[in-house]
Amino acid sequence: MSMKNNVVRSPLFYVGDKYKIISDIKSHFPKDIHRFIEPFVGGGSVFMNVDAQEFMLNDIDENIIAIHKMLCGYALDRKAFFKKVDAIVKQYGLSCSYKKDIVPQNLKKEFVKTFYARFNKLGYEKMRSDYNQSEERSAFVLYMLLIYGFNRMIRFNQSGDFNLPVGNVDLNHNTIKALDDYFDLTAIKKPQWFSLDFEDFINQIDLTSNDLIYLDPPYLITFSEYNKYWNDNTENRVLNLLNRLNGNNIRFAISNVTHYKGKVNQLFLDWSHQYNSYPIKSNYISYHDNTNKIFTEVLVTNF
Ligand SMILES: C[S@@+](CC[C@H](N)C(=O)[O-])C[C@H]1O[C@@H](n2cnc3c(N)ncnc32)[C@H](O)[C@@H]1O
């Protein structure tokens, strides 16, 4: 694995994953980072692509952190990881295109765009109900549900059951590449994991001016599963925390979306004027197209 020009992607394929724009974001980071601290780590595509001596990573979502910890546990023994993958694939009769193409030709012809979902549906549903019924839920099986599930997401219903339907994907070469990169990198980076509210997480660290805190909170004005509990109050908590860190000479960089489909995050925009604000080139929509400001992403730093 070469990190020089390559950008690596997290094997969690997280919604809001920063992997397409990490090079742009990183170009604004300082060279000398002692501890890289992420209060909203999500899938982890940012820390994977940043150099630092230590990594302290947090997300309020305990399932996400459980998956990260589980994967890190296999960083030095990926053979054991893939052996377990094989056993689960076999147990539930799932397709696994990175190993062998077992989906029958007639299914592929009949359902040209959805044959994986057709093939894996029953096995996936059995895996999901076994997971939901198990007394001690396994982060490994949750990861397999993510990989074979709809849009590679994690979603639980109000009774606490994993409830996504089967996806039209399987464990393919891209997944293997992402896993290999993750194992390589975490074996070296040895991250420390936390699952706390961002403020409690930051408050328990004895911060120094050599640290860099990178924040990628949920966005007030866009939609996703993890934006549900995000509101003006949580946004204000982040902004006040950052003002306090700035007063203590602690470096921070925060990503946010300021404009989205006619909506404006005025709270963030007003606050950001006292710091440095850099437009981030989105892969999807031209930032310079001011006639149609569908989506504007920025990075705000205090250094
Ligand atoms: C935009 S996503 C981060 C994506 C990440 N940068 C990546 O590349 O995958 C925001 C994350 O904040 C987490 N989150 C939401 N509220 C939080 C809180 N109060 N404290 C800590 N994390 C929180 C969500 O679970 C979600 O994973």
The ligand as an SDF file (V2000), in Angstrom:
LIG
                    3D

 27 29  0  0  0  0  0  0  0  0999 V2000
  -20.6160   13.6550    8.9760 C   0  0  0  0  0  0  0  0  0  0  0  0
  -20.4580   12.1990    9.9640 S   0  0  0  0  0  0  0  0  0  0  0  0
  -18.6920   11.9600   10.0230 C   0  0  0  0  0  0  0  0  0  0  0  0
  -18.1600   11.2910    8.7650 C   0  0  0  0  0  0  0  0  0  0  0  0
  -16.6810   11.0270    8.7790 C   0  0  0  0  0  0  0  0  0  0  0  0
  -15.9020   12.2370    8.6090 N   0  0  0  0  0  0  0  0  0  0  0  0
  -16.2720   10.0270    7.6800 C   0  0  0  0  0  0  0  0  0  0  0  0
  -15.4020   10.3410    6.8280 O   0  0  0  0  0  0  0  0  0  0  0  0
  -16.8230    8.9280    7.6610 O   0  0  0  0  0  0  0  0  0  0  0  0
  -20.8900   12.7730   11.5650 C   0  0  0  0  0  0  0  0  0  0  0  0
  -20.7400   11.7720   12.7200 C   0  0  0  0  0  0  0  0  0  0  0  0
  -21.0440   12.4300   13.9590 O   0  0  0  0  0  0  0  0  0  0  0  0
  -21.5760   11.4620   14.8610 C   0  0  0  0  0  0  0  0  0  0  0  0
  -22.2700   12.2020   15.9490 N   0  0  0  0  0  0  0  0  0  0  0  0
  -23.5240   12.7320   15.9600 C   0  0  0  0  0  0  0  0  0  0  0  0
  -23.7670   13.3680   17.1190 N   0  0  0  0  0  0  0  0  0  0  0  0
  -22.6440   13.2560   17.8750 C   0  0  0  0  0  0  0  0  0  0  0  0
  -22.2660   13.7230   19.1790 C   0  0  0  0  0  0  0  0  0  0  0  0
  -23.1120   14.4350   19.9400 N   0  0  0  0  0  0  0  0  0  0  0  0
  -21.0230   13.4370   19.6450 N   0  0  0  0  0  0  0  0  0  0  0  0
  -20.1590   12.6900   18.8880 C   0  0  0  0  0  0  0  0  0  0  0  0
  -20.4660   12.2160   17.6500 N   0  0  0  0  0  0  0  0  0  0  0  0
  -21.6820   12.5050   17.1420 C   0  0  0  0  0  0  0  0  0  0  0  0
  -22.4730   10.6040   13.9770 C   0  0  0  0  0  0  0  0  0  0  0  0
  -22.6780    9.3340   14.5630 O   0  0  0  0  0  0  0  0  0  0  0  0
  -21.6630   10.5680   12.6650 C   0  0  0  0  0  0  0  0  0  0  0  0
  -20.8820    9.3980   12.6100 O   0  0  0  0  0  0  0  0  0  0  0  0
  1  2  1  0
  2  3  1  0
  2 10  1  0
  3  4  1  0
  4  5  1  0
  5  6  1  0
  5  7  1  0
  7  8  2  0
  7  9  1  0
 10 11  1  0
 11 12  1  0
 11 26  1  0
 12 13  1  0
 13 14  1  0
 13 24  1  0
 14 15  1  0
 14 23  1  0
 15 16  2  0
 16 17  1  0
 17 18  1  0
 17 23  2  0
 18 19  1  0
 18 20  2  0
 20 21  1  0
 21 22  2  0
 22 23  1  0
 24 25  1  0
 24 26  1  0
 26 27  1  0
M  CHG  2   2   1   9  -1
M  END
$$$$
